[in-house]
Amino acid sequence: MSNGTADKSGGLTSENSERDSGSNNPLRFRRTVIPILLTLAAILIGWGILLITSGQNNALADLFPNWTPLALFGFALVFLALGLLNMLSIRNKRGGIPR
């Protein structure tokens, strides 16, 4: 059973889609930020691994101080945690029903 109504193209529109499409909706912003945070975390982890595995004979190791990979991993953990917390928060606000 569907709770929506037929639109001009013959498809169904949900009452939730009208509510979610507002530009002032904080859930819409949070859903947009989740993939950005997770992508930044993945990039920072990859960059940190690249710095660690580049070796001493590589010029890349000379460009950055020794603590740089640890800082990158730390920021990656922060972005990953923020992304996961946003996902869990949105899931709880929607009643645990995946969309």
N, CA, C and O of each residue as an XYZ file, in Angstrom:
396
protein
N       0.829     -1.192      0.000
C       0.000      0.000      0.000
C       0.863      1.241      0.000
O       1.917      1.286      0.635
N       0.414      2.221     -0.702
C       1.168      3.454     -0.790
C       0.372      4.585     -0.148
O      -0.853      4.647     -0.253
N       1.106      5.482      0.524
C       0.471      6.639      1.151
C       0.567      7.871      0.277
O       0.189      8.964      0.700
N       1.070      7.709     -0.943
C       1.291      8.862     -1.808
C       0.108      9.129     -2.717
O      -0.897      8.419     -2.705
N       0.265     10.174     -3.500
C      -0.749     10.547     -4.477
C      -0.102     10.550     -5.849
O       1.114     10.700     -5.965
N      -0.917     10.384     -6.902
C      -0.378     10.343     -8.269
C      -0.020     11.751     -8.714
O      -0.772     12.699     -8.490
N       1.155     11.874     -9.356
C       1.516     13.163     -9.918
C       1.270     13.148    -11.425
O       0.745     12.168    -11.952
N       1.642     14.225    -12.126
C       1.344     14.351    -13.550
C       2.039     13.287    -14.395
O       1.531     12.900    -15.447
N       3.207     12.810    -13.937
C       3.938     11.829    -14.732
C       3.457     10.404    -14.467
O       3.995      9.461    -15.047
N       2.470     10.231    -13.618
C       1.929      8.915    -13.337
C       2.589      8.240    -12.149
O       2.121      7.193    -11.702
N       3.678      8.820    -11.621
C       4.356      8.246    -10.465
C       3.681      8.681     -9.175
O       2.753      9.490     -9.183
N       4.147      8.150     -8.103
C       3.596      8.505     -6.805
C       4.522      9.488     -6.114
O       5.743      9.340     -6.147
N       3.930     10.485     -5.494
C       4.698     11.406     -4.683
C       4.284     11.203     -3.246
O       3.107     11.011     -2.941
N       5.241     11.246     -2.391
C       4.983     11.028     -0.984
C       4.805     12.367     -0.279
O       5.354     13.387     -0.695
N       4.033     12.340      0.784
C       3.891     13.560      1.579
C       5.218     13.927      2.213
O       5.488     15.103      2.460
N       6.060     12.916      2.480
C       7.370     13.166      3.068
C       8.290     13.891      2.100
O       9.136     14.676      2.529
N       8.144     13.646      0.804
C       9.034     14.293     -0.154
C       8.798     15.807     -0.184
O       9.740     16.571     -0.397
N       7.573     16.241      0.023
C       7.298     17.672      0.078
C       7.928     18.282      1.314
O       8.448     19.397      1.269
N       7.881     17.556      2.409
C       8.443     18.058      3.649
C       9.970     18.050      3.587
O      10.609     18.967      4.102
N      10.572     17.015      2.955
C      12.015     16.883      2.895
C      12.654     17.812      1.870
O      13.854     18.070      1.954
N      11.899     18.319      0.914
C      12.494     19.099     -0.158
C      12.769     20.543      0.239
O      13.345     21.281     -0.561
N      12.394     20.971      1.410
C      12.619     22.347      1.821
C      14.091     22.640      2.007
O      14.839     21.799      2.505
N      14.510     23.828      1.612
C      15.927     24.171      1.712
C      16.341     24.443      3.156
O      17.533     24.446      3.464
N      15.386     24.670      4.035
C      15.707     24.920      5.434
C      15.662     23.657      6.278
O      15.777     23.737      7.501
N      15.501     22.507      5.668
C      15.395     21.261      6.399
C      16.784     20.815      6.861
O      17.653     20.555      6.028
N      17.010     20.722      8.193
C      18.335     20.322      8.681
C      18.674     18.873      8.339
O      19.850     18.542      8.188
N      17.669     18.001      8.214
C      17.966     16.612      7.859
C      18.524     16.512      6.446
O      19.383     15.674      6.169
N      18.040     17.361      5.561
C      18.547     17.345      4.188
C      20.012     17.742      4.157
O      20.802     17.138      3.432
N      20.383     18.745      4.930
C      21.781     19.164      5.016
C      22.637     18.058      5.611
O      23.727     17.780      5.110
N      22.157     17.430      6.667
C      22.930     16.379      7.326
C      23.105     15.168      6.420
O      24.155     14.527      6.437
N      22.071     14.846      5.619
C      22.205     13.737      4.672
C      23.209     14.084      3.579
O      23.881     13.195      3.055
N      23.321     15.356      3.232
C      24.269     15.786      2.215
C      25.700     15.739      2.746
O      26.624     15.420      1.997
N      25.893     16.046      4.008
C      27.224     16.130      4.593
C      27.836     14.747      4.844
O      29.060     14.619      4.860
N      27.020     13.721      5.039
C      27.529     12.391      5.377
C      28.528     11.871      4.345
O      29.634     11.496      4.736
N      28.204     11.826      3.046
C      29.204     11.318      2.102
C      30.443     12.200      1.997
O      31.532     11.708      1.699
N      30.287     13.489      2.236
C      31.438     14.386      2.207
C      32.394     14.043      3.346
O      33.604     13.952      3.137
N      31.861     13.853      4.540
C      32.695     13.504      5.692
C      33.389     12.163      5.498
O      34.576     12.028      5.798
N      32.659     11.172      4.998
C      33.250      9.855      4.795
C      34.316      9.887      3.699
O      35.327      9.192      3.803
N      34.105     10.680      2.659
C      35.099     10.803      1.598
C      36.362     11.491      2.100
O      37.472     11.071      1.775
N      36.195     12.545      2.889
C      37.365     13.215      3.467
C      38.149     12.269      4.364
O      39.379     12.273      4.339
N      37.457     11.463      5.150
C      38.138     10.492      6.018
C      38.939      9.504      5.182
O      40.083      9.199      5.517
N      38.361      9.007      4.111
C      39.066      8.046      3.255
C      40.292      8.684      2.591
O      41.343      8.051      2.489
N      40.157      9.921      2.144
C      41.284     10.608      1.506
C      42.411     10.835      2.507
O      43.579     10.622      2.181
N      42.075     11.262      3.716
C      43.103     11.510      4.717
C      43.810     10.223      5.137
O      45.022     10.221      5.348
N      43.060      9.134      5.257
C      43.681      7.847      5.586
C      44.626      7.424      4.461
O      45.744      6.980      4.720
N      44.180      7.562      3.225
C      45.035      7.209      2.094
C      46.292      8.056      2.027
O      47.373      7.546      1.732
N      46.159      9.342      2.298
C      47.309     10.236      2.272
C      48.294      9.872      3.383
O      49.507      9.884      3.173
N      47.763      9.549      4.567
C      48.634      9.138      5.672
C      49.367      7.850      5.368
O      50.555      7.727      5.666
N      48.674      6.887      4.776
C      49.322      5.631      4.394
C      50.391      5.877      3.333
O      51.459      5.266      3.369
N      50.103      6.769      2.394
C      51.083      7.103      1.360
C      52.340      7.701      1.976
O      53.450      7.364      1.562
N      52.183      8.579      2.954
C      53.348      9.184      3.593
C      54.160      8.152      4.374
O      55.390      8.213      4.396
N      53.475      7.209      5.011
C      54.185      6.202      5.798
C      54.932      5.221      4.893
O      56.064      4.835      5.185
N      54.302      4.828      3.812
C      54.891      3.800      2.955
C      55.771      4.356      1.843
O      56.287      3.579      1.039
N      55.959      5.658      1.766
C      56.739      6.233      0.666
C      58.228      5.953      0.790
O      58.938      5.980     -0.215
N      58.712      5.689      1.977
C      60.125      5.367      2.150
C      60.979      6.598      2.360
O      60.534      7.728      2.155
N      62.210      6.364      2.771
C      63.122      7.465      3.072
C      63.750      8.065      1.819
O      64.164      9.224      1.833
N      63.827      7.298      0.742
C      64.462      7.794     -0.481
C      63.518      8.604     -1.349
O      63.911      9.079     -2.415
N      62.292      8.768     -0.915
C      61.303      9.497     -1.689
C      61.270     10.957     -1.225
O      61.393     11.232     -0.031
N      61.105     11.874     -2.151
C      61.061     13.299     -1.805
C      59.808     13.645     -0.997
O      59.788     14.642     -0.276
N      58.762     12.820     -1.117
C      57.525     13.088     -0.385
C      57.752     13.047      1.125
O      57.143     13.818      1.867
N      58.624     12.150      1.579
C      58.913     12.053      3.012
C      59.629     13.298      3.526
O      59.498     13.639      4.702
N      60.374     13.974      2.677
C      61.107     15.174      3.092
C      60.224     16.417      3.142
O      60.587     17.406      3.779
N      59.094     16.380      2.491
C      58.235     17.563      2.439
C      57.431     17.784      3.714
O      57.049     18.914      4.017
N      57.169     16.719      4.461
C      56.300     16.812      5.627
C      57.033     16.340      6.875
O      57.889     15.460      6.794
N      56.704     16.918      8.035
C      57.309     16.439      9.281
C      56.834     15.012      9.610
O      55.872     14.514      9.026
N      57.522     14.383     10.543
C      57.220     12.996     10.895
C      55.847     12.830     11.548
O      55.273     11.742     11.495
N      55.323     13.860     12.147
C      54.033     13.749     12.838
C      52.835     13.932     11.898
O      51.696     13.762     12.332
N      53.056     14.265     10.658
C      51.969     14.530      9.716
C      51.028     13.337      9.523
O      49.813     13.536      9.535
N      51.534     12.093      9.343
C      50.593     10.972      9.195
C      49.695     10.776     10.422
O      48.523     10.427     10.288
N      50.248     11.000     11.608
C      49.423     10.867     12.818
C      48.325     11.922     12.860
O      47.199     11.637     13.266
N      48.653     13.132     12.443
C      47.641     14.187     12.398
C      46.575     13.852     11.359
O      45.386     14.063     11.599
N      46.994     13.329     10.202
C      46.023     12.953      9.167
C      45.099     11.845      9.661
O      43.891     11.900      9.429
N      45.653     10.839     10.340
C      44.825      9.764     10.878
C      43.872     10.288     11.954
O      42.732      9.834     12.053
N      44.340     11.237     12.751
C      43.479     11.824     13.784
C      42.302     12.575     13.184
O      41.162     12.411     13.620
N      42.582     13.395     12.189
C      41.493     14.125     11.526
C      40.557     13.170     10.791
O      39.347     13.392     10.747
N      41.117     12.113     10.215
C      40.275     11.125      9.535
C      39.325     10.460     10.520
O      38.162     10.223     10.195
N      39.809     10.158     11.718
C      38.933      9.557     12.738
C      37.827     10.522     13.156
O      36.692     10.111     13.395
N      38.163     11.800     13.241
C      37.147     12.800     13.592
C      36.068     12.866     12.514
O      34.877     12.855     12.825
N      36.484     12.935     11.240
C      35.504     12.990     10.149
C      34.676     11.717     10.067
O      33.475     11.768      9.807
N      35.318     10.572     10.291
C      34.598      9.300     10.275
C      33.577      9.241     11.402
O      32.447      8.801     11.194
N      33.969      9.681     12.593
C      33.042      9.686     13.724
C      31.870     10.631     13.468
O      30.728     10.288     13.771
N      32.134     11.806     12.920
C      31.049     12.746     12.617
C      30.084     12.169     11.588
O      28.869     12.322     11.720
N      30.618     11.511     10.567
C      29.761     10.889      9.563
C      28.895      9.788     10.152
O      27.701      9.707      9.863
N      29.501      8.938     10.983
C      28.736      7.848     11.603
C      27.692      8.379     12.588
O      26.573      7.869     12.642
N      28.054      9.397     13.362
C      27.083      9.977     14.290
C      25.918     10.621     13.546
O      24.772     10.521     13.985
N      26.198     11.276     12.433
C      25.118     11.849     11.620
C      24.207     10.760     11.074
O      22.985     10.907     11.081
N      24.801      9.660     10.599
C      23.982      8.561     10.077
C      23.076      7.988     11.159
O      21.891      7.753     10.922
N      23.632      7.764     12.341
C      22.827      7.207     13.433
C      21.756      8.182     13.901
O      20.642      7.774     14.230
N      22.087      9.462     13.931
C      21.121     10.473     14.357
C      19.949     10.562     13.378
O      18.791     10.623     13.793
N      20.247     10.567     12.101
C      19.179     10.631     11.094
C      18.334      9.373     11.147
O      17.112      9.433     11.008
N      18.977      8.239     11.346
C      18.241      6.967     11.432
C      17.268      6.990     12.613
O      16.131      6.533     12.495
N      17.719      7.524     13.750
C      16.856      7.595     14.934
C      15.722      8.600     14.753
O      14.613      8.368     15.236
N      15.981      9.709     14.067
C      14.934     10.704     13.854
C      13.866     10.199     12.886
O      12.705     10.601     12.973
N      14.257      9.322     11.967
C      13.298      8.771     11.012
C      12.587      7.546     11.569
O      11.752      6.956     10.884
N      12.899      7.158     12.782
C      12.233      6.007     13.384
C      12.906      4.676     13.068
O      12.282      3.623     13.200
N      14.164      4.709     12.654
C      14.903      3.495     12.387
C      14.546      2.809     11.088
O      15.032      1.710     10.823
N      13.712      3.425     10.270
C      13.314      2.828      9.002
C      14.261      3.309      7.921
O      14.326      4.512      7.664
N      15.011      2.402      7.268
C      15.895      2.854      6.185
C      15.088      3.329      5.000
O      14.033      2.782      4.681
N      15.602      4.353      4.357
C      14.868      4.938      3.228
C      15.506      4.606      1.928
O      15.016      5.019      0.877
